[in-house]
Amino acid sequence: MDDRSIIPASTAIETFRDSGYKSTASALAELIDNSIEADADNIQIIAFEKEIEGRHRIATKISEIMVYDDGGGMPESVLEICLQFGNGTRLATREGIGRFGIGLPNATVSQCKRVEVYSWQNERCFYTYLDVDEVKNESQHDVNSVQPVAMPERLLRSIKGTVGKSGTIILWKSCDRLDVSRAKTLFKRVEKELCRSYRHFLDSDDTYGRHRDIKLIN
């Protein structure tokens, strides 16, 4: 039987990849918006690099990008829809700074082929993921199930300071559409985005936004 879905996932996913985000920094800003909405005090953007052997020299290149926050974390019911396109928990409100909770999958696929999400509350950690190649090759239409997992120790070791009792990690993998290759360059661009979009959250004046500690780590 022909696929008569309103949105055929295997072809639509490439359209989503091409939409909306003018830079890697602006895509990361979407995730920072979500962390601020989750009432996080500490947000860390961590870039993992690997060595690539070129014709004349060995260069470093970003392989994964992780965003950690110590916000309230996501319960299973929210984690189940956090990677659904066009869905979210804030669709009925125009309060807040994010795109009403729907930006995570859009921002992600504009930069990479796979995202993994870990979120924990009350010492219980849950996990889900989205993989572009799986959606395309397997004509996947349903989101992946949420699974209880152990805390991701490899990722937690990269966090500076104490890990929150609740929180979320977003991990971008198979990063094939970044507009920079090195963490140093990425962080320079993210810093500009932070100063432009989050100045009220970075200064000591809480009149327009409570201070948040946002770190860039390599």
ABEGO torsion letter per residue (X at the ends): XBBABABBAAAAAAAAAABGBABAAAAAAAAAAAAAAAGBABBBBBBBBBBBBBAABBBBBBABBBBBBABAEBBAAAAAAAABBGBEAAAABABEABBGGAAAAAAAAAABABBBBBBBBGGBBBBBBBBAAAAAAAGBABBBBBBBBBBBAAAAAABBEBBBABEBBBBBBGBAABABABAAAAAAAAAAAAAAAAAAAABABAAAEBBBBBBBBX
